[in-house]
Amino acid sequence: MRRSDPYMERARELCLAAGIDPDSRVGEGRGQPAWCSYRDAARKEHLAREANTAASEIANLRPQEARFRNAPLKIFGPHEEATVAQMRNCMAVGNVVSGVICADGHLGYAQPVGGVIAYEKQISISGVGFDIGCGNMAAKLDTRFDDIANIVPTIIRDVAKTISFGVGRANAERAEHELFDDGDAWRESDMEAYRQKAMSQLGTVGSGNHYVDLMRDEEGFVWIGVHFGSRGLGHTSATRYLKAAGGKDGMNVPPAVIDEESELGRRYIAAMHLAGRYAYAGREWVVERVRQIIGGSVIESVHNHHNYAWRETHEGKDLWVVRKGATPAFPGQKGFVGGSMGDDAVILEGVDSPEAKASLYSTVHGAGRLFGRREAKRRFSRAEMDRWLSERGVTLVGADLDESPMAYRRLPDVLAQHAGTVRVLHTLRPFAVAMAGEGEFDPWKD
């Protein structure tokens, strides 16, 4: 059953106020109802009200210490006012030292995706988010694209058959890992009851923007790229500890910030570390399984979380740096950043500069959305998406219009906003992509 559009009523009112029949058709071909042209304005009004409500609620919380008020916020690239307002609301709670919005940023649950906040002796459950340890891994093979070009469709179909995509899936193959023998980690995180389920889900990719990509670099070598996180383990952990901290689930809500030395803080940090290890293990399993399908050996790999909190030293201070949809990029540190299913990805590394320092040595985790999932489905057709991919020589298995390349920014434009903080080492052109199919809803995606 199709859900109603939450902005339709107000969009129709704005359309009428402009003297236009909301049901008249505009645009090429069959076009669309005129009120759709006012949907974005209605959405912005709604988000502004939500941000103001959140700001009022935050003002009634425990007052922020004077030394943490008005902490500096570094913003890369242009952003909607609602995204910046959400970030400023986040930074009005707790021991905030500084914040960053990366150029791929957009509204997220409680904290913007692409948002980075450094805390003194505190950590934000909301900031890490529900998909703890979501991240990217890329592995370079000694296999050349020319050697497999004729069998690419067969390879990607085998990948889609072998790797479990979609919500709530168990892996068809049992994936063994030493993590499941670390009894202390499961007890300290209070996630012992989830261990058996986590074992069955290890190596599943999920849906939404989670993927397996096959790409080639400038020299013609094949790369495997994957993007997903800690699946149900991370989502269950985050939900449990968010509730224990008195936090709320939603977009414009106060962040749930906890003290690192509290009992709740220690247990949450243990759960975050466990979910991070689990996410790493899952991505490594998938990459290895895909390598077996393609053949060849791994000669280089790059692996990083982008939904996580790290203990780091900045300006001589020991801080928790919470990155939500942001890639660590310290000088010399490599990262894998994907574009969209039809766009080039990159292997980059951080450089040292005043701008990089101000970014808390953070960069983008992708191209960033231009349109939400529902809006993408409304704006674009499958034919348009297929044409885009065909022109770029990409074979696609699965996916839906909400992941259409047209719904995303272009990665080179986003990276340009971070000039002087990172440098690109490799540009990777996708030639095959596997994602969950149409109709999959995944509450564990980032």
Backbone torsions as a table, in degrees:
resi	resn	phi	psi	omega
1	MET	NA	131.4	-176.4
2	ARG	-76.9	129.5	179.6
3	ARG	-75.5	147.2	178.9
4	SER	-72.1	153.5	-179.8
5	ASP	-81.0	120.3	-176.1
6	PRO	-67.3	-16.1	-177.4
7	TYR	-105.1	0.1	-173.8
8	MET	-63.2	-46.3	-175.9
9	GLU	-58.9	-48.5	-179.8
10	ARG	-68.5	-36.5	178.3
11	ALA	-62.3	-39.1	177.5
12	ARG	-64.7	-39.0	178.1
13	GLU	-63.3	-42.7	179.5
14	LEU	-65.5	-38.2	179.4
15	CYS	-64.3	-45.3	177.8
16	LEU	-62.4	-41.3	-179.9
17	ALA	-62.2	-25.5	178.5
18	ALA	-86.9	1.9	177.3
19	GLY	81.5	23.5	-177.1
20	ILE	-119.1	136.7	176.5
21	ASP	-67.4	117.5	-176.7
22	PRO	-58.9	-25.8	-176.6
23	ASP	-94.4	-1.6	175.2
24	SER	-67.8	155.9	-175.7
25	ARG	-98.6	138.0	177.6
26	VAL	-130.8	157.0	178.8
27	GLY	96.3	178.6	-176.6
28	GLU	-79.3	157.9	177.9
29	GLY	62.1	-133.9	177.2
30	ARG	-69.8	-20.9	178.2
31	GLY	65.5	-156.3	-179.7
32	GLN	-146.7	161.5	178.6
33	PRO	-58.4	143.1	-176.7
34	ALA	-59.0	-30.6	-178.4
35	TRP	-61.9	-24.4	-179.3
36	CYS	-61.6	-27.5	179.1
37	SER	-69.0	-16.8	-178.4
38	TYR	-105.5	4.0	-177.3
39	ARG	-64.4	-41.0	-178.0
40	ASP	-63.9	-39.1	177.8
41	ALA	-64.3	-41.0	178.3
42	ALA	-64.0	-40.5	179.1
43	ARG	-63.0	-44.0	-179.1
44	LYS	-64.1	-39.1	175.5
45	GLU	-58.9	-46.3	-178.2
46	HIS	-62.0	-45.7	-178.6
47	LEU	-66.5	-35.3	177.8
48	ALA	-63.9	-41.4	177.7
49	ARG	-64.0	-43.3	178.8
50	GLU	-61.1	-43.0	-179.6
51	ALA	-63.9	-40.5	178.6
52	ASN	-65.7	-39.4	177.7
53	THR	-63.5	-43.2	178.6
54	ALA	-63.6	-40.3	179.2
55	ALA	-62.3	-40.4	178.6
56	SER	-65.6	-40.2	178.9
57	GLU	-65.7	-41.3	179.0
58	ILE	-63.3	-37.4	-179.5
59	ALA	-62.4	-23.3	-179.7
60	ASN	-93.7	-1.3	176.1
61	LEU	-78.9	-177.3	176.4
62	ARG	-56.6	126.5	-176.2
63	PRO	-57.3	140.6	177.1
64	GLN	-76.2	136.6	178.6
65	GLU	-57.9	145.5	-175.8
66	ALA	-55.6	-37.4	-175.7
67	ARG	-70.9	-14.9	179.5
68	PHE	-102.6	-4.7	-179.4
69	ARG	-75.7	147.3	176.9
70	ASN	55.7	40.3	176.5
71	ALA	-62.7	149.1	-177.1
72	PRO	-64.5	141.2	177.5
73	LEU	-123.4	117.8	178.0
74	LYS	-96.6	124.6	-177.7
75	ILE	-116.5	123.5	176.2
76	PHE	-100.7	122.4	175.4
77	GLY	79.2	172.2	179.7
78	PRO	-79.8	147.0	-179.7
79	HIS	-145.0	155.6	172.9
80	GLU	-63.2	147.7	178.4
81	GLU	-56.8	-36.2	-177.7
82	ALA	-63.2	-34.6	179.6
83	THR	-67.8	-44.9	179.7
84	VAL	-66.4	-40.1	178.7
85	ALA	-63.0	-41.0	178.3
86	GLN	-62.5	-41.4	-179.8
87	MET	-65.6	-42.6	180.0
88	ARG	-64.9	-35.8	175.6
89	ASN	-63.3	-42.4	177.4
90	CYS	-59.3	-41.7	-175.5
91	MET	-77.3	-1.4	177.0
92	ALA	-92.7	4.9	-178.9
93	VAL	-123.6	127.1	172.7
94	GLY	87.7	-170.9	-174.3
95	ASN	-87.1	67.3	-174.8
96	VAL	-83.3	127.2	178.7
97	VAL	-97.7	-40.6	176.9
98	SER	-166.5	167.4	-179.6
99	GLY	-144.2	162.4	-178.6
100	VAL	-143.7	140.7	166.0
101	ILE	-116.8	118.2	179.3
102	CYS	-76.9	164.3	-171.1
103	ALA	-68.4	-16.4	177.0
104	ASP	-94.4	13.3	-172.9
105	GLY	-68.5	152.3	173.2
106	HIS	-162.5	171.6	-179.0
107	LEU	-54.5	140.9	175.9
108	GLY	-135.8	-176.0	176.3
109	TYR	-74.7	108.6	177.0
110	ALA	71.9	-35.1	178.1
111	GLN	-135.4	141.7	-179.2
112	PRO	-59.8	142.2	165.6
113	VAL	-67.2	132.2	-171.9
114	GLY	91.7	3.9	-180.0
115	GLY	-95.8	139.0	-179.5
116	VAL	-128.8	129.2	178.1
117	ILE	-132.9	132.5	176.2
118	ALA	-100.7	127.2	-179.2
119	TYR	-116.7	149.5	173.2
120	GLU	-98.4	112.4	176.1
121	LYS	62.1	20.6	177.6
122	GLN	-138.7	164.5	178.3
123	ILE	-143.1	146.3	-178.5
124	SER	-104.2	114.2	175.9
125	ILE	-63.7	-41.2	179.1
126	SER	-63.2	-37.7	-177.2
127	GLY	-66.8	-42.5	176.5
128	VAL	-65.8	-38.6	173.7
129	GLY	89.4	-175.4	-174.9
130	PHE	-79.4	-33.8	-180.0
131	ASP	-95.7	72.8	-178.2
132	ILE	-57.7	131.8	176.1
133	GLY	76.6	11.5	173.6
134	CYS	-57.3	141.4	-176.8
135	GLY	-170.8	-173.6	-176.8
136	ASN	-122.7	144.8	170.2
137	MET	-135.9	136.5	175.8
138	ALA	-128.4	138.2	179.0
139	ALA	-131.3	128.3	177.9
140	LYS	-89.9	131.4	177.3
141	LEU	-100.9	160.8	173.6
142	ASP	-84.7	11.1	177.2
143	THR	-88.7	138.3	177.6
144	ARG	-97.3	147.4	-179.8
145	PHE	-57.6	-40.8	-177.6
146	ASP	-59.6	-26.7	-178.3
147	ASP	-77.5	-17.6	-178.1
148	ILE	-122.9	2.4	-173.4
149	ALA	-53.8	-37.1	-175.8
150	ASN	-76.2	-13.8	-177.3
151	ILE	-119.7	17.1	-179.5
152	VAL	-55.8	-47.6	179.5
153	PRO	-57.2	-39.0	178.9
154	THR	-66.8	-42.4	-179.2
155	ILE	-61.9	-48.5	-174.7
156	ILE	-70.7	-30.7	174.1
157	ARG	-66.7	-39.0	177.2
158	ASP	-64.8	-38.1	176.6
159	VAL	-60.6	-47.5	-178.4
160	ALA	-64.0	-31.3	178.4
161	LYS	-76.9	-33.2	-173.4
162	THR	-85.2	-40.9	-177.4
163	ILE	-91.4	135.3	-178.2
164	SER	-84.1	115.5	175.5
165	PHE	-106.8	152.7	175.6
166	GLY	110.7	168.7	-173.2
167	VAL	-80.1	140.3	172.0
168	GLY	68.3	15.0	-175.1
169	ARG	-79.5	146.0	168.3
170	ALA	-98.3	150.5	179.0
171	ASN	-70.9	132.9	178.5
172	ALA	-66.0	-25.6	176.2
173	GLU	-109.9	136.4	178.7
174	ARG	-73.1	124.5	-178.4
175	ALA	-104.0	112.5	179.1
176	GLU	-84.4	145.1	175.8
177	HIS	-158.8	143.8	-178.6
178	GLU	-62.4	-20.6	179.6
179	LEU	-56.1	-34.9	-175.8
180	PHE	-74.8	-11.4	176.8
181	ASP	-95.1	-3.1	-179.2
182	ASP	-87.3	80.0	-175.9
183	GLY	-58.2	-36.9	-178.4
184	ASP	-61.8	-41.1	-178.2
185	ALA	-63.1	-39.9	-179.7
186	TRP	-72.0	-36.5	179.1
187	ARG	-71.4	-45.9	-177.0
188	GLU	-64.1	-29.4	179.0
189	SER	-87.3	-6.5	-177.1
190	ASP	60.7	34.5	-179.6
191	MET	-116.9	19.7	-178.2
192	GLU	-55.6	-38.1	-176.5
193	ALA	-66.8	-18.2	-177.8
194	TYR	-95.3	-2.2	-171.1
195	ARG	-59.6	-46.0	-177.3
196	GLN	-64.6	-41.4	178.4
197	LYS	-65.7	-39.5	179.0
198	ALA	-62.5	-36.5	178.1
199	MET	-61.4	-40.6	-177.6
200	SER	-73.8	-22.2	-177.5
201	GLN	-96.6	-8.4	-178.1
202	LEU	-59.4	128.1	179.3
203	GLY	92.0	2.9	173.6
204	THR	-88.0	146.6	-171.6
205	VAL	-98.3	-35.3	-178.8
206	GLY	91.0	-160.9	-176.1
207	SER	-129.5	-152.0	-177.0
208	GLY	65.8	-129.6	-177.3
209	ASN	-93.0	18.2	179.4
210	HIS	-88.6	141.3	-168.6
211	TYR	-154.1	167.4	161.0
212	VAL	-121.4	121.3	178.8
213	ASP	-112.5	143.4	168.4
214	LEU	-113.0	128.9	-172.1
215	MET	-137.1	166.1	174.5
216	ARG	-130.7	146.7	-178.2
217	ASP	-96.9	-172.8	-175.1
218	GLU	-62.3	-26.3	-179.0
219	GLU	-95.3	1.8	177.7
220	GLY	89.5	7.1	178.4
221	PHE	-81.3	147.4	-179.4
222	VAL	-83.8	137.6	173.6
223	TRP	-121.4	142.4	170.0
224	ILE	-102.5	130.1	177.3
225	GLY	-124.9	135.4	177.8
226	VAL	-132.1	150.6	178.4
227	HIS	-141.4	111.3	170.7
228	PHE	-171.8	179.3	-173.3
229	GLY	-127.8	-136.8	-170.7
230	SER	-95.6	9.3	172.2
231	ARG	56.1	-142.1	-174.8
232	GLY	-65.8	-28.5	178.7
233	LEU	-60.8	-49.0	-179.7
234	GLY	-66.4	-42.2	-178.7
235	HIS	-63.9	-43.2	179.3
236	THR	-65.5	-42.6	178.0
237	SER	-60.8	-49.2	-178.5
238	ALA	-62.1	-43.4	-179.9
239	THR	-61.7	-44.4	-179.1
240	ARG	-62.0	-49.0	-175.0
241	TYR	-77.4	-29.0	174.0
242	LEU	-62.0	-44.4	178.9
243	LYS	-64.9	-42.7	-179.6
244	ALA	-62.9	-31.2	-179.6
245	ALA	-84.6	-1.7	-178.6
246	GLY	78.4	18.0	-178.7
247	GLY	-79.7	168.5	-179.9
248	LYS	-117.5	150.3	175.2
249	ASP	-96.0	124.5	-179.6
250	GLY	161.9	176.9	-178.3
251	MET	-79.5	-67.2	-176.9
252	ASN	-97.7	78.4	177.7
253	VAL	-132.3	156.1	177.8
254	PRO	-61.8	141.9	178.1
255	PRO	-70.8	149.7	176.7
256	ALA	-91.9	99.7	-176.7
257	VAL	-107.8	129.9	-176.5
258	ILE	-126.1	155.6	178.7
259	ASP	-78.1	137.5	-176.8
260	GLU	-63.8	-30.1	-175.0
261	GLU	-93.7	-0.9	176.8
262	SER	-74.7	161.5	178.0
263	GLU	-60.0	-42.9	178.2
264	LEU	-63.6	-41.1	179.6
265	GLY	-62.2	-44.9	-179.1
266	ARG	-64.3	-41.2	-179.7
267	ARG	-69.4	-39.5	179.1
268	TYR	-65.7	-42.7	179.8
269	ILE	-61.2	-39.6	176.5
270	ALA	-63.3	-39.7	178.6
271	ALA	-67.2	-38.6	178.0
272	MET	-64.2	-44.7	178.7
273	HIS	-61.9	-41.1	179.2
274	LEU	-62.7	-47.4	-179.9
275	ALA	-63.9	-35.0	177.5
276	GLY	-64.9	-43.0	177.3
277	ARG	-64.1	-39.6	-180.0
278	TYR	-64.4	-42.3	179.0
279	ALA	-63.2	-42.3	177.4
280	TYR	-60.6	-44.8	-178.5
281	ALA	-62.9	-40.3	-180.0
282	GLY	-64.1	-44.8	-179.6
283	ARG	-66.7	-39.5	178.2
284	GLU	-63.8	-38.5	179.5
285	TRP	-64.1	-45.2	-178.5
286	VAL	-64.6	-44.5	179.2
287	VAL	-59.3	-44.2	-179.3
288	GLU	-65.6	-39.0	-179.3
289	ARG	-67.1	-38.3	178.0
290	VAL	-68.8	-38.1	177.2
291	ARG	-58.6	-40.3	179.5
292	GLN	-62.6	-34.5	179.3
293	ILE	-69.8	-42.3	-177.2
294	ILE	-77.2	-41.3	-172.2
295	GLY	97.0	170.8	-178.7
296	GLY	90.0	-179.0	-178.3
297	SER	-122.9	152.3	176.1
298	VAL	-78.9	126.4	179.4
299	ILE	-113.7	-7.2	175.8
300	GLU	-163.2	143.3	175.7
301	SER	-141.8	149.7	178.9
302	VAL	-133.3	129.3	-171.6
303	HIS	-144.2	130.5	-179.9
304	ASN	-157.2	145.5	168.0
305	HIS	-78.1	159.7	166.0
306	HIS	-137.2	4.5	169.6
307	ASN	-125.3	92.1	-170.5
308	TYR	-169.9	170.5	173.9
309	ALA	-126.9	131.2	-177.6
310	TRP	-117.7	144.9	169.2
311	ARG	-83.0	120.4	-176.9
312	GLU	-139.9	159.3	176.5
313	THR	-108.5	122.5	177.8
314	HIS	-133.1	129.6	-179.3
315	GLU	53.9	36.3	178.1
316	GLY	76.9	5.0	-179.0
317	LYS	-107.2	140.0	176.1
318	ASP	-86.2	114.1	-171.4
319	LEU	-129.3	157.9	164.9
320	TRP	-93.6	121.6	177.8
321	VAL	-108.0	113.9	-177.3
322	VAL	-98.1	116.5	177.9
323	ARG	-111.7	121.9	177.5
324	LYS	-113.6	102.6	-175.5
325	GLY	68.9	43.3	178.2
326	ALA	-145.3	141.0	-173.9
327	THR	-99.3	129.8	173.7
328	PRO	-61.3	137.8	-176.6
329	ALA	-145.3	60.6	174.5
330	PHE	-70.2	158.4	-178.9
331	PRO	-52.0	122.9	-179.7
332	GLY	85.0	-9.2	179.8
333	GLN	-80.6	128.8	-178.4
334	LYS	-89.4	151.7	175.5
335	GLY	-144.6	151.0	175.1
336	PHE	-107.4	122.3	-178.3
337	VAL	-124.7	120.9	179.3
338	GLY	-88.2	157.7	175.4
339	GLY	-95.3	-100.1	170.1
340	SER	-134.9	-178.6	-175.5
341	MET	-61.9	-19.1	-179.5
342	GLY	-113.5	9.2	-175.5
343	ASP	-120.3	158.3	178.1
344	ASP	-63.1	147.4	171.0
345	ALA	-106.9	173.2	179.7
346	VAL	-139.1	151.3	161.9
347	ILE	-103.4	122.8	-177.8
348	LEU	-128.6	171.6	173.1
349	GLU	-142.3	152.2	179.5
350	GLY	-74.6	153.3	174.5
351	VAL	-125.4	163.7	-180.0
352	ASP	-96.5	126.9	179.7
353	SER	-166.5	163.0	175.8
354	PRO	-57.8	-37.8	179.2
355	GLU	-65.8	-41.3	179.4
356	ALA	-64.4	-39.5	178.2
357	LYS	-62.5	-42.8	179.2
358	ALA	-66.3	-24.9	179.4
359	SER	-81.4	3.3	-171.6
360	LEU	56.2	34.4	-179.3
361	TYR	49.4	57.1	-178.8
362	SER	-131.9	150.8	175.3
363	THR	-144.0	-175.2	-174.8
364	VAL	-66.2	160.0	174.6
365	HIS	-112.3	-3.1	179.1
366	GLY	-177.5	-165.7	-179.1
367	ALA	-79.7	-28.5	-179.0
368	GLY	89.1	140.1	-177.1
369	ARG	-76.5	142.2	168.0
370	LEU	-95.3	-32.8	-176.9
371	PHE	-132.5	140.8	175.5
372	GLY	-64.8	171.1	-174.8
373	ARG	-61.8	-45.5	-179.7
374	ARG	-66.2	-41.6	-179.4
375	GLU	-65.1	-38.2	178.4
376	ALA	-62.1	-42.2	179.5
377	LYS	-66.1	-31.2	-179.6
378	ARG	-76.0	-35.7	-172.9
379	ARG	-82.9	-35.8	-167.5
380	PHE	-115.4	156.7	178.1
381	SER	-110.5	159.8	176.8
382	ARG	-62.6	-35.1	179.3
383	ALA	-62.9	-40.3	178.3
384	GLU	-64.3	-43.3	-179.5
385	MET	-65.1	-44.8	-179.7
386	ASP	-63.3	-37.5	179.0
387	ARG	-64.9	-43.0	177.8
388	TRP	-56.3	-48.7	-177.2
389	LEU	-67.8	-39.0	180.0
390	SER	-62.8	-41.6	-179.9
391	GLU	-63.9	-24.2	-179.3
392	ARG	-102.6	4.2	175.7
393	GLY	70.1	34.1	-178.3
394	VAL	-103.5	126.2	173.8
395	THR	-91.8	122.7	-175.4
396	LEU	-114.4	135.2	170.5
397	VAL	-121.4	121.5	-179.6
398	GLY	86.6	-157.5	179.2
399	ALA	76.4	160.5	178.9
400	ASP	-134.0	175.6	-175.3
401	LEU	-62.1	-24.6	-179.7
402	ASP	-65.9	-16.0	176.5
403	GLU	-107.0	16.1	178.4
404	SER	-56.7	140.5	177.9
405	PRO	-57.0	-28.6	-179.0
406	MET	-69.2	-15.1	179.8
407	ALA	-83.2	-3.4	-175.3
408	TYR	-116.2	158.0	169.4
409	ARG	-69.8	169.3	174.5
410	ARG	-91.1	128.4	-174.0
411	LEU	-58.1	-43.0	179.1
412	PRO	-58.7	-36.1	178.1
413	ASP	-65.8	-39.8	-179.8
414	VAL	-68.0	-44.8	179.7
415	LEU	-63.3	-32.2	179.7
416	ALA	-61.3	-29.4	178.6
417	GLN	-70.0	-17.8	179.6
418	HIS	-104.3	22.9	-179.5
419	ALA	-53.4	136.5	178.8
420	GLY	88.2	-2.3	179.3
421	THR	-113.4	-24.5	178.6
422	VAL	-142.1	161.5	171.2
423	ARG	-133.7	144.8	-177.9
424	VAL	-84.1	127.9	178.5
425	LEU	-96.4	-38.3	179.3
426	HIS	-141.4	142.2	169.4
427	THR	-107.5	126.0	-173.9
428	LEU	-113.0	120.8	-178.8
429	ARG	-96.8	120.2	-179.1
430	PRO	-70.0	143.5	173.2
431	PHE	-126.7	-10.3	175.4
432	ALA	-157.0	141.6	-177.1
433	VAL	-138.3	136.2	173.1
434	ALA	-123.0	129.9	178.8
435	MET	-142.4	170.7	175.4
436	ALA	-64.8	149.4	-175.9
437	GLY	-79.8	178.6	-178.7
438	GLU	-59.4	141.0	175.1
439	GLY	90.7	-5.5	178.0
440	GLU	-80.2	127.0	172.0
441	PHE	-110.6	131.7	-174.3
442	ASP	-128.5	105.2	179.3
443	PRO	-71.4	-7.3	-177.0
444	TRP	-97.6	1.5	179.3
445	LYS	-75.5	160.8	-178.5
446	ASP	-85.0	NA	NA
